[in-house]
C-alpha cells in the first residue's frame, strides 16, 4: 500500500524528536543488519527506559523493526518505508509553481 498523507504525517511527527532522529540516523549508518539496543544506548548515552520509549514510537509508525538474536535485541531501519516517505515528499517537486522554481529542482 502506497504511503498517504496521514501515514507520512505520523512518521514525520515521530522524527520531530531529536533523540528519535538521532536513532534513525544511527540505524541508517548501521545498514540492514541494524544495531543491538545496547549499542544504540552506548552511542546515544541515554537511559535504557528512555531509549525503549523512543524505539517503541519509531516501531509504532513502522520505521524501525526489531529482531532477537540470542539474548540481544537488534533494531534496523525499514528502508522501503523510508524510501516511500522521501518519494512521497518529493513526488511533485517543481510540478507547477508558476515561477522559476525549476532551477531549484535541478540543484537538488
C-alpha positions as CSV (number, residue, x, y, z in Angstrom):
1,X,0.0,0.0,0.0
2,X,1.5,3.4,-1.0
3,X,2.2,5.9,1.7
4,X,-0.5,8.6,2.1
5,X,-0.6,12.0,3.8
6,X,-1.8,10.6,7.1
7,X,0.9,8.0,7.4
8,X,3.6,10.4,6.2
9,X,2.5,12.9,8.8
10,X,2.6,10.3,11.6
11,X,6.1,9.3,10.6
12,X,7.4,12.8,10.3
13,X,5.8,13.6,13.7
14,X,7.9,10.9,15.3
15,X,11.0,12.2,13.5
16,X,10.3,15.5,15.1
17,X,12.1,14.3,18.3
18,X,15.9,14.9,18.2
19,X,16.5,11.6,20.0
20,X,14.4,9.7,17.6
21,X,16.1,11.4,14.7
22,X,19.5,10.5,16.2
23,X,18.3,6.9,16.5
24,X,17.2,6.8,12.8
25,X,20.4,8.4,11.6
26,X,22.5,5.9,13.6
27,X,20.5,3.0,12.2
28,X,20.8,4.3,8.7
29,X,24.6,4.3,9.1
30,X,24.5,0.8,10.6
31,X,23.0,-0.7,7.4
32,X,20.4,-3.5,7.0
33,X,21.7,-5.6,10.0
34,X,21.0,-2.7,12.3
35,X,22.4,-2.4,15.8
36,X,21.8,-4.1,19.2
37,X,19.8,-2.0,21.5
38,X,22.8,-1.8,23.9
39,X,25.0,-0.4,21.1
40,X,22.4,2.3,20.4
41,X,22.3,3.1,24.1
42,X,26.1,3.4,24.2
43,X,26.2,5.7,21.2
44,X,23.5,8.0,22.4
45,X,24.3,7.9,26.1
46,X,20.6,7.7,27.3
47,X,18.9,5.5,29.9
48,X,17.5,2.2,28.7
49,X,13.9,3.2,29.6
50,X,14.2,6.4,27.6
51,X,15.6,4.5,24.6
52,X,12.9,1.9,24.8
53,X,10.3,4.6,24.7
54,X,11.8,6.2,21.6
55,X,12.3,2.9,19.8
56,X,8.6,2.0,20.5
57,X,7.5,5.2,18.9
58,X,9.6,4.5,15.8
59,X,8.3,0.9,15.6
60,X,4.8,2.2,16.0
61,X,5.0,4.0,12.7
62,X,6.8,1.1,11.1
63,X,10.1,3.0,10.5
64,X,12.2,0.6,12.8
65,X,12.0,-3.2,13.0
66,X,13.3,-5.3,15.9
67,X,14.6,-8.9,15.9
68,X,16.0,-11.1,18.6
69,X,19.3,-12.9,18.1
70,X,20.1,-15.0,21.2
71,X,20.0,-12.7,24.1
72,X,20.4,-9.5,22.1
73,X,17.6,-7.4,20.6
74,X,18.5,-5.7,17.3
75,X,16.9,-2.7,15.7
76,X,17.1,-1.9,12.0
77,X,15.6,0.6,9.6
78,X,12.7,-0.2,7.4
79,X,14.4,1.2,4.3
80,X,11.5,0.6,2.0
81,X,9.2,2.8,4.1
82,X,11.9,5.4,4.4
83,X,12.3,5.5,0.6
84,X,8.5,5.7,0.2
85,X,8.3,8.6,2.6
86,X,11.1,10.5,0.8
87,X,9.4,9.7,-2.5
88,X,6.0,10.9,-1.2
89,X,7.6,14.2,-0.1
90,X,9.4,14.9,-3.4
91,X,6.9,13.3,-5.8
92,X,5.6,16.6,-7.1
93,X,8.9,18.6,-7.0
94,X,8.7,21.6,-9.2
95,X,5.3,20.5,-10.6
96,X,3.7,23.8,-11.1
97,X,4.9,26.7,-9.0
98,X,4.4,29.0,-12.0
99,X,7.6,30.9,-11.1
100,X,11.2,29.9,-11.8
101,X,11.5,27.1,-9.3
102,X,12.6,24.6,-11.9
103,X,16.2,25.7,-11.3
104,X,15.9,24.8,-7.6
105,X,14.9,21.2,-8.6
106,X,17.9,20.8,-10.9
107,X,20.2,21.7,-7.9
108,X,18.7,19.1,-5.7
